[in-house]
Amino acid sequence: MAAKDYKICPALFNAYIAKVSKRNPNQMTNDRRVIEEGEIMMLIDWYLDNELGEEHTRLSFPSHAREGMTIEMKFIKTEDKEG
């Protein structure tokens, strides 16, 4: 399979990288893999570093699931609490 045959498919409880059915484009085939939360967070972190730079502390984008709403993430520096 070529990479172009796979899409990110949001489902009820998970998001998948899946091949879409040719008969029904609204249905995934069994050829799919769950996208883990760590992978999503790693992609957001990569995007911030490469596209926005370190000076940005917020990321916001329009929600496709909730029309008219915006998703906003704020990044806060944590302090090391050793000893």
C-alpha positions in Angstrom: 0.0 0.0 0.0 1.1 3.5 -0.7 1.1 6.1 2.0 -1.4 8.2 0.0 -4.0 5.4 0.6 -4.1 6.1 4.3 -5.8 9.0 6.1 -6.3 10.2 9.7 -9.7 9.1 10.7 -11.3 10.3 13.9 -13.7 7.9 15.5 -15.8 7.9 18.7 -13.0 7.2 21.2 -9.8 7.1 19.2 -8.1 8.5 16.1 -6.7 6.1 13.5 -4.3 6.0 10.6 -6.4 3.9 8.3 -7.1 2.9 4.8 -10.5 4.1 3.7 -12.9 1.7 2.0 -13.3 2.1 -1.7 -17.0 1.0 -1.6 -17.9 3.4 1.2 -15.6 6.4 1.7 -17.1 7.0 5.1 -15.8 3.7 6.4 -12.4 2.5 7.5 -11.0 -0.9 6.5 -9.4 -3.3 9.1 -6.0 -2.0 7.9 -5.7 0.6 10.6 -3.7 1.7 13.7 -4.6 3.8 16.7 -2.8 7.1 17.0 -1.5 7.2 20.6 -1.8 10.4 22.7 2.0 10.6 23.0 2.3 10.7 19.2 -0.2 13.5 19.0 1.6 15.5 21.7 5.0 14.9 20.0 3.6 16.2 16.7 2.2 19.3 18.4 5.6 19.9 20.0 7.4 19.4 16.7 5.0 21.8 15.0 5.6 24.5 17.6 9.4 24.1 17.4 9.5 24.1 13.6 6.7 26.4 12.5 6.3 28.9 15.3 9.6 29.0 17.2 10.2 29.1 21.0 8.7 32.5 21.6 5.2 31.3 21.1 3.4 29.8 24.1 -0.1 29.3 22.7 -1.5 27.3 19.9 -5.1 27.9 18.7 -7.0 26.6 15.7 -10.7 26.3 14.7 -12.5 23.1 15.8 -14.0 21.0 13.1 -16.0 18.9 15.6 -17.6 21.9 17.3 -18.4 24.5 14.7 -17.9 28.1 15.8 -15.4 27.2 18.6 -11.7 27.5 18.8 -9.3 25.0 20.5 -6.5 26.8 22.4 -3.5 25.3 24.1 -1.3 27.2 26.5 2.2 26.0 27.3 3.5 26.6 30.8 7.1 26.2 32.0 7.5 23.7 34.8 10.0 23.9 37.5 12.2 21.0 38.5 11.2 19.8 42.0 14.2 17.8 43.0 15.5 17.5 46.6 
